[in-house]
C-alpha cells in the first residue's frame, strides 16, 4: 500500500439541496399567507371607503331635508295673516316632500286675547322608512299674535 493513495471521491450534493430538510416550501406558504392578509386588508379598505361615501351622501340629504322643512315653516308663517293657512299644506322642493300643519290656540290674558299659531313642518325624500336612503327632518315653531 502506498501512502499517496486517495480515497474514492463521492460526488458532493449541491449546497441548497443538502439544507432543505424541514424548511422545504416555507417561502411559498409565507407568500400565500401574505397575499391573503393583503387581500383582506384591501377589501376592508374598499368597504370602509364605500361606507364613507354613503355616509357623506346621507349627511348632504339630511341637510337638504332640514332646509326644506325650514322653508315650510317660513311659508307657513308668511301665509298666516290672522289665522292658520289651509292645513295640512304639501309641496315638493328639490325632490323632497314637505308637509306643513298649523294649529291655532286662543288664550285670554286679562282683558287681552292672545292667539298662538303652532306650525310643524316635515320634509322627507319619500323613501320607505328603514331603507338606507331614507331621510326625514321635522321642525316646529310658534307664532304669537296679539
C-alpha angles and dihedrals in degrees: 000000000000126000095228097064114123123210117251112276119238116204110255119232116240113266099246093053093053094055101046098094113121095354095066111134096004094126093054092051091048091050092051091048091050091050092051092049093048091047091052091048091050092049091050092050090049091051091047091051092049091050090050092053093049091047091051091050091049090051090053092048090049091053091049090050091050093053092045090053089048090051088053090054091049091049091050093049092047092048094051110090101160100331142029117288117240104302133244098029119183132191140157122244122182094332094315125112112227122195121187123193127185134192128185127213127185122211129187113224105183106297093342124088115216124197121203119197112200116200129192121187123190124187124187136162095234096246119135116274111262097025117122093248097050116124128174134165127182128194132179135195139172129221118201116209122190 
